[in-house]
Amino acid sequence: MEEKLRILLCEDDENLGMLLREYLQAKNYAAELCPDGEAGYKAFLKNKYDICVLDVMMPKKDGFTLAQDIRQINADIPIIFLTAKTMKEDILEGFKIGADDYITKPFKLGVLVSRVNALLRRAKDFSATDTELQSNGIKVLLLQGQAFKNGELLDLTAAEYKLLCLFMRNPNAVL
């Protein structure tokens, strides 16, 4: 029997959170609901997830801060922001932090599931069986989400890290 893909779902609106969790579970995902960013961070430290769906405006720790904390631990995990914040500056901030998607409320549940499926499919395509990549003095530790050049830790954004991994997995290829 295939193990269900795990979703960290952080939503402070109790009714919406329970609706989302039940819908995702009905779609054969294992979704864990956390009511605030602090609880979400503790859950992330304790469990393994395949994707994170984070509300932006939450108590104790907002979704942007939570995403930054998650990226420090795992630069590759897909993150979707759910939010009522629709201003261009907020959307750009979300992507700057490392969002893979940004969905504004209200939204259709089917659209969320389609985007989760697309991100998980892409993440699966790029998952490695090895734990590190090496080439020309560059070393990437995949489990730690860290990259080094000549032994020195590189300070990369999530997007830069993903591109580096893509290029290193496809040497001498036009991408």
N, C-alpha and C positions, 0 to 999 in steps of 0.2 A: 504494500500500500504506500503510495506516494505521500510524503510529508507536506503539509500545507505551508504555503509561503506565509511568513510572519510580517505583520504590519504594526508599527508603533503609531498609534493614533492619539494625538494630543488635541483635545477640544474641551474648552471650559464650559460651553453651553451644554448642560446635562442632557436635554432632550435631543439636540442635534447629535451629540456624541453617541448616545445610545442607538439612535437611528442609523448613523454611519456604521457603527460596530456591527449591528445586526445585519445590515445590508451586505457589508463586506464578508461576514461569516456565511451568509446565504450564498455568496459567490465563491465559496470554498477557500476563503482566506482565514488565517488565524489572526484576528485583530485584537490588540490589547489597548484599551482606552485609559488614558491618563487625563485627569481633570485640570492639570496645570503644568507649566514647563518644568518645575522642580521635580514633580513626580515622573514626568517623562524622562528627564535626565537620569534619575535613579533607575528607572526601568531599563533604559538603554545600557547603563553600566552593568546591569544584572543579567540581561537576556540578549540573544542574538536576533536581529531583525533583518528582513530583506529590503524593506523600504520604510520611510518615515513620512507620515502625513501630519503636518503641524499647523494648528491655528496660529495666527500671528499675535493677536491680542489675547494674552492669557495672564492670569495672576501668577505671582511669585517669580516667574521667568517667562519673558515673552518668546514667541516662536523664533524670531531672528536670533536672539541670544542663544536659545536652545540649539538651533541649527549650527551656529558657530562652535558651540561646545561639542556637538556630535561630530562635526568635521575635524576637530582636533583628534578625535579617536578613530574615525573611519572616514577618510576623504572620498571614498567611492560609493557609499550608500546613497541611493536615490532619495531625494527629499522633495516633497510637494508641499507648498504652502497653501492653506485655505484661509481666506480672509475677506473681511468687508472693506479692507483698505484698497481702494481702487485708483488712488492718485499715481501718476506716472513715477514720481519720486519713490513711492513705497514699492512699486513693482520692480524698479531698477535696483533698489536696495536689496530686495529679496534675491534677485539674480546675482548681484555682486557678492552676496554672502555665500552663494553656491547652490541656490535652488535649481532643481531640474525642471520644475514646473511651478506655476503660480495660478491658482484658481480663485476667482473672486466669487463671493456669495451674493446672491443665491446662485446655486448651480444644480445641475441635474446629476443624480446619483450615478446614472449610467455613464456620464462623461467622466466622472471621477474614476470609476472602475476601468474605463478604456485607457485613461492616462496612466493609471497604476500598471495595467497590463503592458502598455508600450514601454514604460520605463524598466519594468522587470525583465522584459524580453531583451532590451538593449543591454542591461546590466549582465544578464546571463551570457549574451554574445561576447562580452568583454571579460568575463571572469576567467581567471587563470588557474591552471592546475599547479603551476609552480608558485613558489613563495617569493621569488625575486627575479628581477631582470637586470642584466648588465651589458653595457656597451660603451666603448670609448671613454672610460673613466667615470661613467654615470652608473649608479647602482640604485635600483628602486626596490624597497622592501614592501611588498604588496600587502602583507598582513598588518603592518604598522602604518601604511599609508605615507611613507617617507621616501624622499629622494635625496641622493647625495651626489656631488660632483667632486672627484678626487678626495673623498672622505669628508667633505664639508656639507652639512645639512643645507638643502635648498629651501628657501621660503617661497612656496608655490601656492597659488589659489587652487581651489578644487578643480576649476576648469583647466588650468595649466597642468596640474597633476594628471588628469585624465588624458589630455593630449599627449603628454610625455609617454604615458603607458601605451597609448595607441601607436605612436610612432615607434617605440621600442619593440612592440610586438609585431610590427610590420616593416622590418628594415628593407630598404631599397624598393619600397612600393609607393606608387602614386596614390595618395589618399585625397 
